[in-house]
């Protein structure tokens, strides 16, 4: 058997000095079609270990993360869907400033990327919509995962009803749509130009005959 692959990990964060519920890390482990029986997730105050087998990709995956600072395991939440494993890690220390990075080691790793769909700049957090994490299951029962029925989401990746299109990265889609509409308009104009050209030719011939 080949060695387990390292999955892609996306992350974003929020920070708040007074409200613990607004002081957390978004973490998405991008491994699709992992059955609960093939998933192991061990969360500790300063680390996370994940192992899972993707049925559709027919590969084993393994991940170990050591966090920049401590998280509150009891207040963290998970949403296991057919597309990925989404986790909200509650930061233990209430702080206005963002973590400078996710991991303790400052060295960059190829599998860790910023989740621009969820990212909000530190000074724009107050303008972001409220995050409803009520549908996400608790982390109780790790690493055995406890009652998976409370953690399982639909194949569509429901994340507690949060509209991520409004959280920083959604503007790109709107711009793309506007550009698409402009392209459509240009395409619609083209046949009209051809008609104008053909309409003008007979007229010139009539003038020559006259």
VOPAGU-2260 file (C-alpha; in pm, 1 decimal, decimal comma):
REM VOPAGU-2260
SITE   aa  ch    i         X         Y         Z
SITE  UNK   A    0       0,0       0,0       0,0
SITE  UNK   A    1     114,9     352,8     -75,3
SITE  UNK   A    2     174,6     604,5     201,0
SITE  UNK   A    3    -124,5     821,3     298,0
SITE  UNK   A    4    -155,8    1150,6     111,3
SITE  UNK   A    5    -176,4    1490,0     281,0
SITE  UNK   A    6    -513,1    1658,3     214,0
SITE  UNK   A    7    -556,0    2022,0     118,7
SITE  UNK   A    8    -648,7    2235,9     419,6
SITE  UNK   A    9    -826,0    2572,4     393,3
SITE  UNK   A   10    -841,7    2815,7     683,1
SITE  UNK   A   11    -976,3    3154,9     784,9
SITE  UNK   A   12   -1032,0    3320,8    1121,9
SITE  UNK   A   13   -1222,3    3570,5    1335,0
SITE  UNK   A   14   -1104,8    3745,7    1650,6
SITE  UNK   A   15   -1277,6    3929,0    1932,3
SITE  UNK   A   16   -1147,2    4056,3    2265,1
SITE  UNK   A   17   -1475,7    4028,3    2456,1
SITE  UNK   A   18   -1701,1    3775,5    2277,6
SITE  UNK   A   19   -1566,0    3418,1    2278,4
SITE  UNK   A   20   -1823,0    3310,1    2018,8
SITE  UNK   A   21   -1659,4    3546,4    1768,1
SITE  UNK   A   22   -1307,2    3427,9    1838,2
SITE  UNK   A   23   -1242,8    3120,6    1624,7
SITE  UNK   A   24   -1068,7    2946,1    1333,9
SITE  UNK   A   25   -1244,5    2805,6    1026,7
SITE  UNK   A   26   -1072,8    2484,4     913,7
SITE  UNK   A   27   -1172,0    2275,0     611,5
SITE  UNK   A   28   -1007,1    1940,2     539,2
SITE  UNK   A   29   -1072,8    1875,1     171,2
SITE  UNK   A   30   -1126,6    1499,3     149,8
SITE  UNK   A   31   -1454,1    1384,5     -14,5
SITE  UNK   A   32   -1660,1    1073,5      53,6
SITE  UNK   A   33   -1511,9     965,0     386,1
SITE  UNK   A   34   -1738,7     722,7     568,6
SITE  UNK   A   35   -1773,8     783,4     945,9
SITE  UNK   A   36   -1625,0     440,3    1008,5
SITE  UNK   A   37   -1313,9     540,5     810,4
SITE  UNK   A   38   -1267,9     877,1     980,8
SITE  UNK   A   39   -1049,9     948,0    1282,1
SITE  UNK   A   40   -1014,9    1297,5    1419,8
SITE  UNK   A   41    -817,1    1364,3    1736,3
SITE  UNK   A   42    -839,5    1723,0    1855,4
SITE  UNK   A   43    -622,3    1851,5    2138,6
SITE  UNK   A   44    -567,4    2201,8    2279,1
SITE  UNK   A   45    -266,6    2261,0    2055,3
SITE  UNK   A   46    -295,0    2003,2    1778,6
SITE  UNK   A   47    -519,6    1813,6    1540,4
SITE  UNK   A   48    -467,5    1471,1    1384,9
SITE  UNK   A   49    -685,1    1346,3    1099,8
SITE  UNK   A   50    -693,7    1012,4     920,5
SITE  UNK   A   51    -951,3     908,4     663,0
SITE  UNK   A   52   -1015,2     703,3     349,0
SITE  UNK   A   53   -1189,4     856,7      48,4
SITE  UNK   A   54   -1416,4     605,3    -125,1
SITE  UNK   A   55   -1438,4     804,0    -449,5
SITE  UNK   A   56   -1065,5     882,6    -472,0
SITE  UNK   A   57    -967,9     541,2    -331,2
SITE  UNK   A   58    -689,5     692,9    -123,1
SITE  UNK   A   59    -593,4     716,4     242,2
SITE  UNK   A   60    -523,6    1059,5     387,7
SITE  UNK   A   61    -339,2    1168,1     699,3
SITE  UNK   A   62    -285,4    1510,0     852,8
SITE  UNK   A   63    -114,5    1644,9    1164,0
SITE  UNK   A   64    -135,2    2010,9    1262,1
SITE  UNK   A   65      26,5    2188,9    1556,8
SITE  UNK   A   66    -154,1    2516,1    1620,0
SITE  UNK   A   67       0,6    2858,0    1672,5
SITE  UNK   A   68    -185,8    2891,7    2003,5
SITE  UNK   A   69    -430,5    2693,0    2215,7
SITE  UNK   A   70    -788,7    2621,8    2116,4
SITE  UNK   A   71   -1086,9    2525,5    2333,5
SITE  UNK   A   72   -1171,5    2169,3    2235,0
SITE  UNK   A   73   -1504,2    2161,7    2419,3
SITE  UNK   A   74   -1635,1    2470,3    2238,6
SITE  UNK   A   75   -1514,4    2365,4    1892,7
SITE  UNK   A   76   -1755,4    2222,9    1633,9
SITE  UNK   A   77   -1747,9    1991,3    1332,6
SITE  UNK   A   78   -1959,7    1944,3    1020,4
SITE  UNK   A   79   -1877,9    1625,8     827,0
SITE  UNK   A   80   -2021,0    1635,4     474,1
SITE  UNK   A   81   -1981,1    1432,9     156,4
SITE  UNK   A   82   -1736,9    1694,7      25,5
SITE  UNK   A   83   -1512,0    1759,6     323,1
SITE  UNK   A   84   -1473,5    1795,7     699,1
SITE  UNK   A   85   -1544,0    2148,9     820,7
SITE  UNK   A   86   -1432,0    2246,9    1169,7
SITE  UNK   A   87   -1470,0    2561,7    1377,4
SITE  UNK   A   88   -1195,8    2582,6    1638,6
SITE  UNK   A   89   -1267,0    2818,4    1927,3
SITE  UNK   A   90    -955,2    3015,3    2019,4
SITE  UNK   A   91    -882,9    2983,5    2390,3
SITE  UNK   A   92    -739,9    3332,0    2438,1
SITE  UNK   A   93    -971,3    3624,9    2378,2
SITE  UNK   A   94    -772,5    3864,4    2166,6
SITE  UNK   A   95    -852,0    4146,1    1928,3
SITE  UNK   A   96    -561,8    4063,6    1697,4
SITE  UNK   A   97    -563,2    3780,2    1445,4
SITE  UNK   A   98    -328,3    3488,5    1481,1
SITE  UNK   A   99     -32,5    3571,7    1254,0
SITE  UNK   A  100     -57,0    3216,6    1113,5
SITE  UNK   A  101    -239,9    2890,9    1180,4
SITE  UNK   A  102      57,4    2671,8    1267,2
SITE  UNK   A  103     319,9    2696,6    1537,7
SITE  UNK   A  104     599,2    2656,0    1284,2
SITE  UNK   A  105     640,9    2961,5    1061,6
SITE  UNK   A  106     760,3    2745,2     773,2
SITE  UNK   A  107     512,9    2741,9     485,6
SITE  UNK   A  108     352,4    2410,1     392,4
SITE  UNK   A  109     217,8    2334,5      45,2
SITE  UNK   A  110    -115,5    2188,4     156,9
SITE  UNK   A  111    -231,3    2484,2     370,2
SITE  UNK   A  112    -416,4    2762,8     190,4
SITE  UNK   A  113    -621,2    3068,3     283,7
SITE  UNK   A  114    -995,3    3015,5     249,5
SITE  UNK   A  115   -1083,2    3337,2      68,7
SITE  UNK   A  116   -1455,9    3251,7      67,6
SITE  UNK   A  117   -1458,7    3283,3     445,0
SITE  UNK   A  118   -1177,8    3531,0     500,7
SITE  UNK   A  119   -1250,9    3878,0     640,3
SITE  UNK   A  120    -979,4    4132,4     707,4
SITE  UNK   A  121    -911,3    4200,7    1073,8
SITE  UNK   A  122   -1038,8    4559,8    1052,7
SITE  UNK   A  123   -1355,6    4463,5     862,1
SITE  UNK   A  124   -1494,1    4198,9    1097,9
SITE  UNK   A  125   -1766,5    4425,4    1234,9
SITE  UNK   A  126   -1909,7    4465,7     883,9
SITE  UNK   A  127   -1929,6    4088,8     824,5
SITE  UNK   A  128   -2267,3    3916,3     875,7
SITE  UNK   A  129   -2329,9    3714,0    1188,9
SITE  UNK   A  130   -2213,0    3353,7    1167,9
SITE  UNK   A  131   -2480,2    3099,1    1255,6
SITE  UNK   A  132   -2297,4    2784,5    1366,7
SITE  UNK   A  133   -2597,7    2629,4    1537,8
SITE  UNK   A  134   -2625,4    2332,2    1301,8
SITE  UNK   A  135   -2272,4    2213,7    1361,3
SITE  UNK   A  136   -2213,2    1923,9    1597,6
SITE  UNK   A  137   -1993,8    1941,9    1906,0
SITE  UNK   A  138   -1652,2    1779,6    1933,4
SITE  UNK   A  139   -1753,2    1559,3    2227,2
SITE  UNK   A  140   -1653,0    1198,6    2177,3
SITE  UNK   A  141   -1322,8    1259,0    2000,1
SITE  UNK   A  142   -1145,4    1063,5    1866,6
SITE  UNK   A  143   -1434,8     818,8    1838,5
SITE  UNK   A  144   -1645,2    1102,9    1692,1
SITE  UNK   A  145   -1939,8    1028,7    1925,4
SITE  UNK   A  146   -2284,9    1056,8    1771,7
SITE  UNK   A  147   -2214,4    1107,4    1404,7
SITE  UNK   A  148   -2581,0    1172,9    1326,3
SITE  UNK   A  149   -2547,8    1515,8    1483,2
SITE  UNK   A  150   -2238,4    1591,9    1278,5
SITE  UNK   A  151   -2342,1    1464,3     937,5
SITE  UNK   A  152   -2445,6    1726,1     683,5
SITE  UNK   A  153   -2603,4    1690,3     342,7
SITE  UNK   A  154   -2404,4    1622,0      30,5
SITE  UNK   A  155   -2433,3    1990,5     -48,4
SITE  UNK   A  156   -2202,8    2078,6     238,0
SITE  UNK   A  157   -2448,4    2269,3     457,1
SITE  UNK   A  158   -2246,2    2474,8     701,7
SITE  UNK   A  159   -2500,3    2590,4     952,5
SITE  UNK   A  160   -2675,9    2821,2     711,0
SITE  UNK   A  161   -2383,5    3061,9     677,6
SITE  UNK   A  162   -2386,0    3258,1     353,1
SITE  UNK   A  163   -2015,3    3255,7     277,0
SITE  UNK   A  164   -2069,1    3456,0     -41,2
SITE  UNK   A  165   -2097,9    3761,3     182,6
SITE  UNK   A  166   -1782,7    3693,9     382,3
SITE  UNK   A  167   -1507,8    3869,9     192,9
SITE  UNK   A  168   -1448,6    3637,1    -101,0
SITE  UNK   A  169   -1796,1    3647,5    -254,5
SITE  UNK   A  170   -1740,7    3961,6    -462,6
SITE  UNK   A  171   -1539,5    3775,5    -722,4
SITE  UNK   A  172   -1845,2    3576,8    -828,4
SITE  UNK   A  173   -2054,2    3889,3    -876,9
SITE  UNK   A  174   -1788,6    4053,3   -1089,9
SITE  UNK   A  175   -1763,9    3736,6   -1296,9
SITE  UNK   A  176   -2138,2    3740,1   -1355,1
SITE  UNK   A  177   -2129,6    4102,7   -1469,3
SITE  UNK   A  178   -1850,0    4027,5   -1712,2
SITE  UNK   A  179   -2048,2    3731,1   -1843,7
SITE  UNK   A  180   -2350,1    3952,2   -1900,9
SITE  UNK   A  181   -2139,6    4202,9   -2094,4
SITE  UNK   A  182   -2007,0    3923,4   -2313,1
SITE  UNK   A  183   -2362,2    3810,5   -2384,6
SITE  UNK   A  184   -2456,1    4163,1   -2490,2
SITE  UNK   A  185   -2163,9    4176,3   -2729,4
SITE  UNK   A  186   -2261,6    3844,1   -2881,3
SITE  UNK   A  187   -2616,0    3964,3   -2932,7
SITE  UNK   A  188   -2492,4    4275,5   -3115,5
SITE  UNK   A  189   -2289,6    4081,0   -3370,2
SITE  UNK   A  190   -2579,5    3951,9   -3589,7
SITE  UNK   A  191   -2720,5    4304,7   -3609,7
SITE  UNK   A  192   -2393,8    4437,3   -3751,4
SITE  UNK   A  193   -2396,1    4166,4   -4018,3
SITE  UNK   A  194   -2754,1    4257,0   -4110,2
SITE  UNK   A  195   -2660,8    4623,6   -4143,4
SITE  UNK   A  196   -2375,2    4535,9   -4378,8
SITE  UNK   A  197   -2594,1    4318,8   -4603,6
SITE  UNK   A  198   -2870,1    4577,6   -4603,4
SITE  UNK   A  199   -2634,1    4850,2   -4723,6
SITE  UNK   A  200   -2498,9    4653,7   -5023,2
SITE  UNK   A  201   -2821,6    4634,5   -5229,0
SITE  UNK   A  202   -2875,6    5004,6   -5179,0
SITE  UNK   A  203   -2538,4    5089,8   -5334,5
SITE  UNK   A  204   -2615,7    4871,1   -5637,0
SITE  UNK   A  205   -2944,8    5049,2   -5696,0
SITE  UNK   A  206   -2766,7    5383,1   -5696,0
SITE  UNK   A  207   -2521,0    5258,4   -5960,3
SITE  UNK   A  208   -2804,8    5143,2   -6187,8
SITE  UNK   A  209   -2984,7    5472,7   -6152,5
